[in-house]
Every structure is written in C-alpha cells, then in structure tokens.
Amino acid sequence: MKIQVLFFGITTDLVATSNLGLEVSKASTVASFKVLLKEKYPQLENIDSYAIAVNESYAADELVLKENDIVAVIPPVSGG
C-alpha cells in the first residue's frame, strides 16, 4: 500500500527531499516503517531520535498504518 512521507528539518537534507510516496506492506506499523526508512535511507541512522506523526498526530510504534496515510518524520529541534 502507498503512504505519503513528509520530512522536516535535517531529515530533509539527509534524504534530499521534503516528501515522497512510499510503498509499505499491509498491516505495517510505525515501528516497521522506521526499520524500512533506515534500510532505504541509512544516512538517517545518525539521528539519535525522531518523532513520527501520522495524519498530524504523534504516533506510537504500535500504530498500524493505512493506505494513503501521511507520515511525518520530525527530528529533534533546538533553538536559541
């Protein structure tokens, strides 16, 4: 099934895009999405942690993704 992935902050630079369509298997969870993401984009391995939001709500690893979900990859932010 297809989902839309949005990247923010440093992740945009690391994957060289701010959004893309991605095929995931049915019944994929946020946890399995994270594994797939690091397989496809090993440069994300250097980020200690990042949040995942699905359809504009922060998501737990157990959440099951659905067709056409919008998944955001949100790196840690700091400011001054």
CORWO-V137067 format. One record per helix or strand. SS is the DSSP state (alpha for helix, beta for strand). FROM is the first residue (numbers start at 0). TO is the last residue. Records with the same first field share a line. If there is no record, write none. Layout:
SS=FROM-TO, FROM-TO
This chain:
beta=1-6, 18-22, 28-28, 49-53, 56-57, 63-63, 69-74
alpha=9-14, 29-39, 41-45
